[in-house]
């Protein structure tokens, strides 16, 4: 069983970690490799081991990696997006997972050359230090965004509050699934609840149990992060 504390430090380690995670999650759940501060060589090894989607947090870092990897994997943006970086992110990424307001979506709509696929980030723990739409505001924000011409909502994403025990995340994941199903039932035009992105290295097993369709894993694949 892969451990978030396991040190990969080698091609074999990365491959073993990915294979171990894949055995634990259903085939229909997408395994995204969170590649912040990871080298192109590490990412290439992950791709060789079956990773088809990578997630980047910073635009400048994503640009450098995209030049080397653009035909090898899909790029998703999973970090906080600044308005002045929107155009570049739209050029690089096939999905922006961290849209945290109708205002940001409106700016994206203005700058998108083609339809842009997004997930809405929900501040499921109502934490002041994290971005995201508060659960109580989610439906109203979605209705605003659904009217934009160049934006397609494909689902929801969350970053669960940190807890010493991974089990602490279960209640947050349950609530995300409830919101996901609530929105799906409303059949809002141009809104598709297809992706529920939740669960990271310590919590992905619980997230999958509670309905995640995409897990974002870094440390459990690559080992402890090293600065490039």
C-alpha atoms as an extended CHARMM CRD file, in Angstrom:
* protein
*
       228  EXT
         1         1  UNK       CA              0.0000000000        0.0000000000        0.0000000000  PROA      1               0.0000000000
         2         2  UNK       CA              1.5090000000        3.3670000000       -0.9960000000  PROA      2               0.0000000000
         3         3  UNK       CA              2.2160000000        5.7970000000        1.8010000000  PROA      3               0.0000000000
         4         4  UNK       CA              2.2360000000        9.5910000000        1.5780000000  PROA      4               0.0000000000
         5         5  UNK       CA              5.4970000000        9.5240000000        3.4870000000  PROA      5               0.0000000000
         6         6  UNK       CA              7.2060000000        7.1050000000        1.1430000000  PROA      6               0.0000000000
         7         7  UNK       CA             10.2850000000        8.4270000000       -0.5850000000  PROA      7               0.0000000000
         8         8  UNK       CA             10.2600000000        7.6670000000       -4.3080000000  PROA      8               0.0000000000
         9         9  UNK       CA             13.6310000000        9.1370000000       -5.3430000000  PROA      9               0.0000000000
        10        10  UNK       CA             13.8280000000        6.7760000000       -8.3000000000  PROA      10              0.0000000000
        11        11  UNK       CA             11.9860000000        5.7460000000      -11.4400000000  PROA      11              0.0000000000
        12        12  UNK       CA             11.1570000000        2.4240000000       -9.8360000000  PROA      12              0.0000000000
        13        13  UNK       CA              9.7640000000        4.1250000000       -6.7400000000  PROA      13              0.0000000000
        14        14  UNK       CA              7.4700000000        6.3840000000       -8.7610000000  PROA      14              0.0000000000
        15        15  UNK       CA              6.2630000000        3.4520000000      -10.8400000000  PROA      15              0.0000000000
        16        16  UNK       CA              5.6070000000        1.3000000000       -7.7770000000  PROA      16              0.0000000000
        17        17  UNK       CA              3.7050000000        4.0900000000       -6.0490000000  PROA      17              0.0000000000
        18        18  UNK       CA              1.4790000000        4.7270000000       -9.0570000000  PROA      18              0.0000000000
        19        19  UNK       CA              0.7650000000        1.0370000000       -9.5160000000  PROA      19              0.0000000000
        20        20  UNK       CA             -0.1090000000        0.7280000000       -5.8460000000  PROA      20              0.0000000000
        21        21  UNK       CA             -2.5230000000        3.6550000000       -5.9510000000  PROA      21              0.0000000000
        22        22  UNK       CA             -4.1860000000        2.3660000000       -9.1110000000  PROA      22              0.0000000000
        23        23  UNK       CA             -4.8880000000       -0.9270000000       -7.3790000000  PROA      23              0.0000000000
        24        24  UNK       CA             -6.7300000000        0.9460000000       -4.6350000000  PROA      24              0.0000000000
        25        25  UNK       CA             -8.9880000000        3.1530000000       -6.7290000000  PROA      25              0.0000000000
        26        26  UNK       CA            -11.6640000000        2.1790000000       -9.2720000000  PROA      26              0.0000000000
        27        27  UNK       CA            -10.7120000000        2.3990000000      -12.9390000000  PROA      27              0.0000000000
        28        28  UNK       CA            -13.2730000000        5.1230000000      -13.5000000000  PROA      28              0.0000000000
        29        29  UNK       CA            -11.5310000000        7.4390000000      -10.9960000000  PROA      29              0.0000000000
        30        30  UNK       CA             -8.9250000000        9.6750000000      -12.6560000000  PROA      30              0.0000000000
        31        31  UNK       CA             -5.5130000000        9.7500000000      -10.9960000000  PROA      31              0.0000000000
        32        32  UNK       CA             -4.0640000000       13.2350000000      -11.4260000000  PROA      32              0.0000000000
        33        33  UNK       CA             -0.3980000000       13.6730000000      -10.5390000000  PROA      33              0.0000000000
        34        34  UNK       CA              0.1070000000       16.9400000000       -8.6470000000  PROA      34              0.0000000000
        35        35  UNK       CA              3.4640000000       18.0770000000      -10.0000000000  PROA      35              0.0000000000
        36        36  UNK       CA              4.2670000000       21.2790000000       -8.1400000000  PROA      36              0.0000000000
        37        37  UNK       CA              8.0770000000       21.5030000000       -7.7120000000  PROA      37              0.0000000000
        38        38  UNK       CA              8.5850000000       18.1740000000       -9.5290000000  PROA      38              0.0000000000
        39        39  UNK       CA             11.1650000000       17.8780000000      -12.2870000000  PROA      39              0.0000000000
        40        40  UNK       CA             10.3450000000       17.1210000000      -15.8990000000  PROA      40              0.0000000000
        41        41  UNK       CA             12.2370000000       13.8430000000      -15.4990000000  PROA      41              0.0000000000
        42        42  UNK       CA             10.0540000000       12.8000000000      -12.5620000000  PROA      42              0.0000000000
        43        43  UNK       CA              6.9160000000       13.7170000000      -14.4510000000  PROA      43              0.0000000000
        44        44  UNK       CA              8.0370000000       11.8080000000      -17.5360000000  PROA      44              0.0000000000
        45        45  UNK       CA              8.4840000000        8.7230000000      -15.3900000000  PROA      45              0.0000000000
        46        46  UNK       CA              4.9910000000        9.1700000000      -13.9830000000  PROA      46              0.0000000000
        47        47  UNK       CA              3.6070000000        9.4500000000      -17.5140000000  PROA      47              0.0000000000
        48        48  UNK       CA              5.4660000000        6.2740000000      -18.5150000000  PROA      48              0.0000000000
        49        49  UNK       CA              3.7840000000        4.6070000000      -15.5580000000  PROA      49              0.0000000000
        50        50  UNK       CA              0.3130000000        5.4870000000      -16.7930000000  PROA      50              0.0000000000
        51        51  UNK       CA             -0.3810000000        9.0330000000      -15.6210000000  PROA      51              0.0000000000
        52        52  UNK       CA             -2.4230000000       10.8920000000      -18.2570000000  PROA      52              0.0000000000
        53        53  UNK       CA             -3.2480000000       14.0690000000      -16.3280000000  PROA      53              0.0000000000
        54        54  UNK       CA             -0.9380000000       16.3660000000      -14.3870000000  PROA      54              0.0000000000
        55        55  UNK       CA             -1.8890000000       19.3060000000      -12.1930000000  PROA      55              0.0000000000
        56        56  UNK       CA              0.1320000000       22.4910000000      -11.7850000000  PROA      56              0.0000000000
        57        57  UNK       CA             -0.2000000000       25.2490000000       -9.1760000000  PROA      57              0.0000000000
        58        58  UNK       CA              1.8290000000       28.0610000000      -10.7110000000  PROA      58              0.0000000000
        59        59  UNK       CA              1.5830000000       29.4640000000      -14.2130000000  PROA      59              0.0000000000
        60        60  UNK       CA              5.3010000000       30.1330000000      -14.7310000000  PROA      60              0.0000000000
        61        61  UNK       CA              6.2200000000       26.6170000000      -13.6670000000  PROA      61              0.0000000000
        62        62  UNK       CA              3.4590000000       25.1510000000      -15.8250000000  PROA      62              0.0000000000
        63        63  UNK       CA              4.7430000000       27.0330000000      -18.8780000000  PROA      63              0.0000000000
        64        64  UNK       CA              8.2090000000       25.5110000000      -18.5830000000  PROA      64              0.0000000000
        65        65  UNK       CA              6.8630000000       22.0080000000      -18.1750000000  PROA      65              0.0000000000
        66        66  UNK       CA              4.3020000000       22.4020000000      -20.9320000000  PROA      66              0.0000000000
        67        67  UNK       CA              7.0600000000       23.0980000000      -23.4300000000  PROA      67              0.0000000000
        68        68  UNK       CA              8.5690000000       19.6900000000      -22.6570000000  PROA      68              0.0000000000
        69        69  UNK       CA              5.4130000000       17.6720000000      -22.0110000000  PROA      69              0.0000000000
        70        70  UNK       CA              2.5430000000       19.1920000000      -23.9950000000  PROA      70              0.0000000000
        71        71  UNK       CA              2.0180000000       16.1430000000      -26.1790000000  PROA      71              0.0000000000
        72        72  UNK       CA              2.5190000000       13.6150000000      -23.3970000000  PROA      72              0.0000000000
        73        73  UNK       CA             -0.1890000000       14.4910000000      -20.8380000000  PROA      73              0.0000000000
        74        74  UNK       CA             -3.1560000000       16.7750000000      -20.2440000000  PROA      74              0.0000000000
        75        75  UNK       CA             -2.4640000000       19.8050000000      -18.0730000000  PROA      75              0.0000000000
        76        76  UNK       CA             -4.9170000000       20.9340000000      -15.3970000000  PROA      76              0.0000000000
        77        77  UNK       CA             -4.5100000000       24.0600000000      -13.2940000000  PROA      77              0.0000000000
        78        78  UNK       CA             -5.1200000000       23.3800000000       -9.5880000000  PROA      78              0.0000000000
        79        79  UNK       CA             -3.6780000000       26.4740000000       -7.8860000000  PROA      79              0.0000000000
        80        80  UNK       CA             -5.0680000000       29.8930000000       -7.1090000000  PROA      80              0.0000000000
        81        81  UNK       CA             -5.4600000000       31.7340000000      -10.4030000000  PROA      81              0.0000000000
        82        82  UNK       CA             -4.5790000000       35.4180000000      -10.6900000000  PROA      82              0.0000000000
        83        83  UNK       CA             -6.5680000000       37.4060000000      -13.2210000000  PROA      83              0.0000000000
        84        84  UNK       CA             -3.4500000000       38.5940000000      -15.0300000000  PROA      84              0.0000000000
        85        85  UNK       CA             -2.4510000000       34.9620000000      -15.6740000000  PROA      85              0.0000000000
        86        86  UNK       CA             -5.7590000000       33.8220000000      -17.1400000000  PROA      86              0.0000000000
        87        87  UNK       CA             -4.8240000000       34.0340000000      -20.8090000000  PROA      87              0.0000000000
        88        88  UNK       CA             -1.7000000000       31.9120000000      -20.4020000000  PROA      88              0.0000000000
        89        89  UNK       CA             -3.4890000000       29.2910000000      -18.3090000000  PROA      89              0.0000000000
        90        90  UNK       CA             -6.1950000000       28.9970000000      -20.9430000000  PROA      90              0.0000000000
        91        91  UNK       CA             -3.5210000000       28.3480000000      -23.5590000000  PROA      91              0.0000000000
        92        92  UNK       CA             -1.8650000000       25.6020000000      -21.5240000000  PROA      92              0.0000000000
        93        93  UNK       CA             -4.5720000000       23.8400000000      -19.5400000000  PROA      93              0.0000000000
        94        94  UNK       CA             -7.5160000000       21.7830000000      -20.7090000000  PROA      94              0.0000000000
        95        95  UNK       CA             -9.2630000000       22.1650000000      -17.3360000000  PROA      95              0.0000000000
        96        96  UNK       CA             -9.0170000000       24.8730000000      -14.6900000000  PROA      96              0.0000000000
        97        97  UNK       CA            -10.0240000000       23.2730000000      -11.4060000000  PROA      97              0.0000000000
        98        98  UNK       CA             -9.6810000000       26.2690000000       -9.1050000000  PROA      98              0.0000000000
        99        99  UNK       CA            -12.2730000000       28.8130000000      -10.2360000000  PROA      99              0.0000000000
       100       100  UNK       CA            -13.3570000000       30.3420000000       -6.9650000000  PROA      100             0.0000000000
       101       101  UNK       CA            -15.8300000000       33.0780000000       -7.9210000000  PROA      101             0.0000000000
       102       102  UNK       CA            -18.2190000000       34.2690000000      -10.5980000000  PROA      102             0.0000000000
       103       103  UNK       CA            -15.9540000000       37.3000000000      -10.9950000000  PROA      103             0.0000000000
       104       104  UNK       CA            -12.9860000000       35.1400000000      -11.9750000000  PROA      104             0.0000000000
       105       105  UNK       CA            -15.1690000000       33.1530000000      -14.3860000000  PROA      105             0.0000000000
       106       106  UNK       CA            -16.3260000000       36.4040000000      -15.9850000000  PROA      106             0.0000000000
       107       107  UNK       CA            -12.7180000000       37.4610000000      -16.5860000000  PROA      107             0.0000000000
       108       108  UNK       CA            -11.9930000000       34.0570000000      -18.0960000000  PROA      108             0.0000000000
       109       109  UNK       CA            -15.0340000000       34.3810000000      -20.3350000000  PROA      109             0.0000000000
       110       110  UNK       CA            -13.6670000000       37.6480000000      -21.7440000000  PROA      110             0.0000000000
       111       111  UNK       CA            -10.2390000000       36.1850000000      -22.5050000000  PROA      111             0.0000000000
       112       112  UNK       CA            -11.1640000000       32.7060000000      -23.7210000000  PROA      112             0.0000000000
       113       113  UNK       CA            -10.6510000000       32.1640000000      -27.4460000000  PROA      113             0.0000000000
       114       114  UNK       CA            -12.6500000000       28.9320000000      -27.2420000000  PROA      114             0.0000000000
       115       115  UNK       CA            -14.9150000000       27.2620000000      -24.7110000000  PROA      115             0.0000000000
       116       116  UNK       CA            -13.0420000000       26.8670000000      -21.4240000000  PROA      116             0.0000000000
       117       117  UNK       CA            -13.8090000000       23.9380000000      -19.1300000000  PROA      117             0.0000000000
       118       118  UNK       CA            -13.7230000000       24.6510000000      -15.4070000000  PROA      118             0.0000000000
       119       119  UNK       CA            -14.4190000000       23.1760000000      -12.0130000000  PROA      119             0.0000000000
       120       120  UNK       CA            -15.6990000000       25.3910000000       -9.2330000000  PROA      120             0.0000000000
       121       121  UNK       CA            -13.5930000000       25.2980000000       -6.0920000000  PROA      121             0.0000000000
       122       122  UNK       CA            -15.7170000000       25.0040000000       -2.9750000000  PROA      122             0.0000000000
       123       123  UNK       CA            -14.4060000000       26.2280000000        0.3800000000  PROA      123             0.0000000000
       124       124  UNK       CA            -15.9430000000       23.2240000000        2.0360000000  PROA      124             0.0000000000
       125       125  UNK       CA            -14.3210000000       23.8850000000        5.4170000000  PROA      125             0.0000000000
       126       126  UNK       CA            -15.2400000000       27.6030000000        5.3400000000  PROA      126             0.0000000000
       127       127  UNK       CA            -11.5990000000       28.4280000000        6.0290000000  PROA      127             0.0000000000
       128       128  UNK       CA            -10.5350000000       32.0650000000        5.8780000000  PROA      128             0.0000000000
       129       129  UNK       CA             -7.0720000000       31.1190000000        4.6090000000  PROA      129             0.0000000000
       130       130  UNK       CA             -8.3920000000       29.2320000000        1.5730000000  PROA      130             0.0000000000
       131       131  UNK       CA            -10.0670000000       30.3290000000       -1.6060000000  PROA      131             0.0000000000
       132       132  UNK       CA            -13.2810000000       28.8840000000       -2.8870000000  PROA      132             0.0000000000
       133       133  UNK       CA            -16.9960000000       29.4880000000       -3.0100000000  PROA      133             0.0000000000
       134       134  UNK       CA            -18.7940000000       29.0050000000        0.2830000000  PROA      134             0.0000000000
       135       135  UNK       CA            -21.2580000000       26.1060000000        0.1520000000  PROA      135             0.0000000000
       136       136  UNK       CA            -24.2190000000       28.3570000000        0.8300000000  PROA      136             0.0000000000
       137       137  UNK       CA            -23.3590000000       30.5720000000       -2.1550000000  PROA      137             0.0000000000
       138       138  UNK       CA            -22.5840000000       27.7850000000       -4.6060000000  PROA      138             0.0000000000
       139       139  UNK       CA            -25.8950000000       27.4820000000       -6.4240000000  PROA      139             0.0000000000
       140       140  UNK       CA            -26.2750000000       31.2350000000       -6.9420000000  PROA      140             0.0000000000
       141       141  UNK       CA            -22.6900000000       31.5190000000       -8.2490000000  PROA      141             0.0000000000
       142       142  UNK       CA            -23.2450000000       28.6130000000      -10.6250000000  PROA      142             0.0000000000
       143       143  UNK       CA            -26.3650000000       30.2280000000      -12.0390000000  PROA      143             0.0000000000
       144       144  UNK       CA            -24.3860000000       33.4100000000      -12.7570000000  PROA      144             0.0000000000
       145       145  UNK       CA            -21.5260000000       31.5240000000      -14.3900000000  PROA      145             0.0000000000
       146       146  UNK       CA            -23.8340000000       29.3270000000      -16.4530000000  PROA      146             0.0000000000
       147       147  UNK       CA            -24.8980000000       32.4010000000      -18.4330000000  PROA      147             0.0000000000
       148       148  UNK       CA            -21.3640000000       33.0480000000      -19.7010000000  PROA      148             0.0000000000
       149       149  UNK       CA            -20.7960000000       32.1160000000      -23.3580000000  PROA      149             0.0000000000
       150       150  UNK       CA            -17.2240000000       30.8040000000      -23.2140000000  PROA      150             0.0000000000
       151       151  UNK       CA            -17.2780000000       28.8950000000      -19.9160000000  PROA      151             0.0000000000
       152       152  UNK       CA            -18.4190000000       25.3260000000      -19.3180000000  PROA      152             0.0000000000
       153       153  UNK       CA            -18.8200000000       24.0880000000      -15.7560000000  PROA      153             0.0000000000
       154       154  UNK       CA            -17.7780000000       20.4530000000      -15.5480000000  PROA      154             0.0000000000
       155       155  UNK       CA            -17.9910000000       19.8480000000      -11.8150000000  PROA      155             0.0000000000
       156       156  UNK       CA            -16.6240000000       20.7300000000       -8.3990000000  PROA      156             0.0000000000
       157       157  UNK       CA            -13.2890000000       20.6730000000       -6.5840000000  PROA      157             0.0000000000
       158       158  UNK       CA            -12.2980000000       21.0870000000       -2.9550000000  PROA      158             0.0000000000
       159       159  UNK       CA             -9.2020000000       21.1940000000       -0.7710000000  PROA      159             0.0000000000
       160       160  UNK       CA            -10.2540000000       19.6050000000        2.4770000000  PROA      160             0.0000000000
       161       161  UNK       CA             -9.1430000000       21.0970000000        5.8080000000  PROA      161             0.0000000000
       162       162  UNK       CA             -5.9910000000       19.5260000000        7.1880000000  PROA      162             0.0000000000
       163       163  UNK       CA             -6.4630000000       16.9360000000        9.9070000000  PROA      163             0.0000000000
       164       164  UNK       CA             -4.0750000000       14.6720000000       11.7700000000  PROA      164             0.0000000000
       165       165  UNK       CA             -6.3890000000       11.7610000000       11.0360000000  PROA      165             0.0000000000
       166       166  UNK       CA             -7.3930000000       11.3080000000        7.3570000000  PROA      166             0.0000000000
       167       167  UNK       CA            -10.7750000000       10.1400000000        8.6030000000  PROA      167             0.0000000000
       168       168  UNK       CA            -11.4400000000       13.7500000000        9.6460000000  PROA      168             0.0000000000
       169       169  UNK       CA            -11.9410000000       14.5700000000        5.9650000000  PROA      169             0.0000000000
       170       170  UNK       CA            -14.8780000000       12.2140000000        5.4890000000  PROA      170             0.0000000000
       171       171  UNK       CA            -17.5650000000       14.6600000000        6.5990000000  PROA      171             0.0000000000
       172       172  UNK       CA            -16.2730000000       17.2810000000        4.1530000000  PROA      172             0.0000000000
       173       173  UNK       CA            -16.2580000000       14.7910000000        1.2940000000  PROA      173             0.0000000000
       174       174  UNK       CA            -19.7990000000       13.7000000000        2.1260000000  PROA      174             0.0000000000
       175       175  UNK       CA            -20.9440000000       17.3000000000        1.9740000000  PROA      175             0.0000000000
       176       176  UNK       CA            -19.1810000000       17.8150000000       -1.3690000000  PROA      176             0.0000000000
       177       177  UNK       CA            -20.9890000000       14.8000000000       -2.7950000000  PROA      177             0.0000000000
       178       178  UNK       CA            -24.2870000000       16.1380000000       -1.4750000000  PROA      178             0.0000000000
       179       179  UNK       CA            -23.6970000000       19.4870000000       -3.1980000000  PROA      179             0.0000000000
       180       180  UNK       CA            -22.6080000000       17.7170000000       -6.3820000000  PROA      180             0.0000000000
       181       181  UNK       CA            -25.8300000000       15.6950000000       -6.5000000000  PROA      181             0.0000000000
       182       182  UNK       CA            -27.9750000000       18.7010000000       -5.5340000000  PROA      182             0.0000000000
       183       183  UNK       CA            -26.6440000000       20.7330000000       -8.4500000000  PROA      183             0.0000000000
       184       184  UNK       CA            -26.9520000000       17.8130000000      -10.8460000000  PROA      184             0.0000000000
       185       185  UNK       CA            -30.6430000000       17.4210000000       -9.9590000000  PROA      185             0.0000000000
       186       186  UNK       CA            -31.3070000000       21.0960000000      -10.6940000000  PROA      186             0.0000000000
       187       187  UNK       CA            -30.3910000000       20.6040000000      -14.3630000000  PROA      187             0.0000000000
       188       188  UNK       CA            -29.0210000000       24.1170000000      -14.7450000000  PROA      188             0.0000000000
       189       189  UNK       CA            -28.4210000000       24.8610000000      -18.4620000000  PROA      189             0.0000000000
       190       190  UNK       CA            -24.7880000000       24.4830000000      -19.5870000000  PROA      190             0.0000000000
       191       191  UNK       CA            -23.7730000000       22.9900000000      -16.2430000000  PROA      191             0.0000000000
       192       192  UNK       CA            -22.5340000000       19.4060000000      -16.1770000000  PROA      192             0.0000000000
       193       193  UNK       CA            -21.7230000000       17.7310000000      -12.8890000000  PROA      193             0.0000000000
       194       194  UNK       CA            -19.2800000000       15.2220000000      -14.3550000000  PROA      194             0.0000000000
       195       195  UNK       CA            -16.1370000000       15.6420000000      -12.2300000000  PROA      195             0.0000000000
       196       196  UNK       CA            -15.8730000000       15.6790000000       -8.4470000000  PROA      196             0.0000000000
       197       197  UNK       CA            -12.2130000000       16.3950000000       -7.7490000000  PROA      197             0.0000000000
       198       198  UNK       CA            -11.3570000000       15.6800000000       -4.1230000000  PROA      198             0.0000000000
       199       199  UNK       CA             -8.8130000000       13.7040000000       -2.1680000000  PROA      199             0.0000000000
       200       200  UNK       CA             -5.0510000000       14.0800000000       -1.9250000000  PROA      200             0.0000000000
       201       201  UNK       CA             -2.1480000000       11.9030000000       -0.7750000000  PROA      201             0.0000000000
       202       202  UNK       CA             -3.4020000000       11.3200000000        2.7790000000  PROA      202             0.0000000000
       203       203  UNK       CA             -7.1150000000       11.2730000000        2.0500000000  PROA      203             0.0000000000
       204       204  UNK       CA             -7.7060000000        9.8400000000       -1.4250000000  PROA      204             0.0000000000
       205       205  UNK       CA             -8.9690000000        6.4780000000       -0.1620000000  PROA      205             0.0000000000
       206       206  UNK       CA            -11.7090000000        8.1480000000        1.8770000000  PROA      206             0.0000000000
       207       207  UNK       CA            -12.5000000000       10.5840000000       -0.9380000000  PROA      207             0.0000000000
       208       208  UNK       CA            -13.0660000000        7.6990000000       -3.3500000000  PROA      208             0.0000000000
       209       209  UNK       CA            -15.3240000000        5.9840000000       -0.8390000000  PROA      209             0.0000000000
       210       210  UNK       CA            -17.4030000000        9.1670000000       -0.6830000000  PROA      210             0.0000000000
       211       211  UNK       CA            -17.7540000000        9.6090000000       -4.4370000000  PROA      211             0.0000000000
       212       212  UNK       CA            -14.6600000000       11.3380000000       -5.7940000000  PROA      212             0.0000000000
       213       213  UNK       CA            -14.1450000000       10.9020000000       -9.5290000000  PROA      213             0.0000000000
       214       214  UNK       CA            -10.6640000000       12.4730000000       -9.5510000000  PROA      214             0.0000000000
       215       215  UNK       CA             -7.9180000000       12.4110000000       -6.9360000000  PROA      215             0.0000000000
       216       216  UNK       CA             -4.9640000000       14.8250000000       -6.9460000000  PROA      216             0.0000000000
       217       217  UNK       CA             -1.8560000000       13.1160000000       -5.6200000000  PROA      217             0.0000000000
       218       218  UNK       CA              1.6850000000       14.3970000000       -5.3060000000  PROA      218             0.0000000000
       219       219  UNK       CA              3.6340000000       13.1110000000       -2.3190000000  PROA      219             0.0000000000
       220       220  UNK       CA              2.2180000000        9.5850000000       -2.4650000000  PROA      220             0.0000000000
       221       221  UNK       CA              3.5270000000        9.3410000000       -6.0430000000  PROA      221             0.0000000000
       222       222  UNK       CA              6.8070000000       11.2430000000       -5.9490000000  PROA      222             0.0000000000
       223       223  UNK       CA              7.8280000000       11.2260000000       -2.2900000000  PROA      223             0.0000000000
       224       224  UNK       CA              8.4460000000       14.3140000000       -0.2000000000  PROA      224             0.0000000000
       225       225  UNK       CA              8.6400000000       17.4770000000       -2.2950000000  PROA      225             0.0000000000
       226       226  UNK       CA             12.0030000000       18.8920000000       -3.2760000000  PROA      226             0.0000000000
       227       227  UNK       CA             12.3860000000       22.4260000000       -4.5850000000  PROA      227             0.0000000000
       228       228  UNK       CA             13.4630000000       22.5750000000       -8.2340000000  PROA      228             0.0000000000
